[in-house]
Amino acid sequence: MFKRRTYAAPAYAGKPSPIDAETFHIPIRGLPDAFEGYTIVQLSDTHLPDCALPPGELAALTASLRPDALFLTGDLISSYRRFEPKALQALAEALSPLAPCYAVCGNHEQRLNILPVWTDILISAGIHVPDNRWEVIERSGERLYVAGLPEQEPPAEKPDGPRLALAHRPEFFARYAQAGLDLTFSGHAHGGQMRLGRQGLYAPGQGLLPRYTSGVYQRGEARMIVSRGLGNSVTLPRVFNRPHIPVVILTRGKDEPRV
């Protein structure tokens, strides 16, 4: 089984956290030695200004999780609110000093048709936006590859090494697995909004009783991490569904059975 632990994220600035952090130890086939224990913190669906924490406090909490990299998996803003570039800029500038940051857009950015401005803000703050292409993460001369998939289609090129992807929508997991991605990071489902145990009620793109809402999923040798998100963008309340930060620790451990 995958090793996982869910807990209230560490206190930040002397305050208790309203967010669940969930740790996953994920085995990656062929992981270079230099990346053993490499920690990726995933932040998704902040839906500014409706995030569980304001940018500075979210950055303080994120720093306490000791990331080697940050993956921002879309819907950083809300299409149901007026787009405020300064709010996005504040979030980007608060996060980018913590660790190398990579981002992909979500359906809310696409719906508002503000992607050029959105991308410029992130890049100006030092955040990578590797849309439809592979970027290299290098450590001690060894490499991982990461791509952003705004249209859910992986790049045709298949670099020789572990391949990670940011893809906002988890309902396309079969497509990511077929493309040979080792590990995909998604959001979008909001944990199903209302949860009974591990089952969510409803997710966009999946409908009632959705399959992919929170945690780790596997198809063959491909795995996907789904964040329940940090904000809200719909009228349905979150019930038994605290905001969520996956903390993914890469390992060279043996492949584990399907769960």
Steps between C-alpha positions, in 0.01 A plus 500: 500500500601861456628664813272789585439722798235768541532765765424864563784688336751651744410821675623811319568836664375352826158412356336158459458396136156462337658272238569126484845403373521145368836333445553237230819300444481424128734245335628614162655249263856600412507791744856639509677465834520878538119520513446245775284682756432795266193679640237661276228709665188536287276808524182492295173684449576801719219685318620843609365683693314201650805308620509343845792732586624832360822481293747587774355252748477227236868558418596476869314173537648365174852587616442291814451194275861533374439466125770428245251611233150648484243386242206738445231303320255756370200710593711742697226755434118481483303572185203591722690797638653805340857415403743689724855483359647634826357207698658249260826694507500497881454123503770441239752728673430338838555146369783534250781559757415177684611250232494460121135544398319352200145587397229402256173681435157364585155536348434825690800675344395368160138609549602858581726518193781662701774245438756745351472729805487204740813348346689831499427553870628156595811512282585850625491362856739220404248219457545252214203447267610199290193478277510209255874452540749330725718690743792346684529487877867435569662390824864394543525448126192273481164582345125486527268637231185701564234631259179699529196367315248784458314298236552163673722374216859405591782613269573250223865486603586245770823597676715226646432533870213524750219715361276708726208713382267769626152445353208672666226252413522150654220345295752457217725269704471220243647736239790596727574136579487395135753774418749339738506772766644373826319743731232758426377773737135612469234698683163622367277248683490693831487168680145450376387799712320285757680187619394186679823327590702480179201555271417844360151596387559695178791621288505700175580279206415187699148562628347320797712266714821590315791257484795740531464751781781475756828321552691253285373288210675244281466352151770251421826676582350850473386687808297817558473725806176698538474797735166592654602861452536807718204714400140491392340612177145366516195549719521149646674503839796279585374239745743261677746632244772722641730686260786274397872512422661181367865461602660251259831336588666319211672170571687226322297244695367192327175532309203441725175316422212685344266669747 
